[in-house]
Amino acid sequence: MVAFGVASVLSSLLAGHAERRRVSREALVGVAAVLQLGLLVFLLVCIPDRNLVGVFVAVSALSGICDGFWITQCTRELFCWS
């Protein structure tokens, strides 16, 4: 959960900075969607093992990156009237 939370916060900051640099919202959400789809396929194929703790922490962090992008883009739509 720590890896997910830290990655989510950092990617949220990165997404906000990227959007100020004129990166489109669709591009950010698209990158997050492709990354999340890749993670889901990996989790379907991967066979759990006790020695793969680092891999699952990395998967959690990558999922946090996707979450940070999506949350940033959704809350901007709700709370910014520009």
Secondary structure, 3 states (H helix, E strand, C coil): CHHHHHHHHHHHHHHHHHHHCCCCHHHHHHHHHHHHHHHHHHHHHCCCCHHHHHHHHHHHHHHHHHHHHHHHHHHHHHHCCC
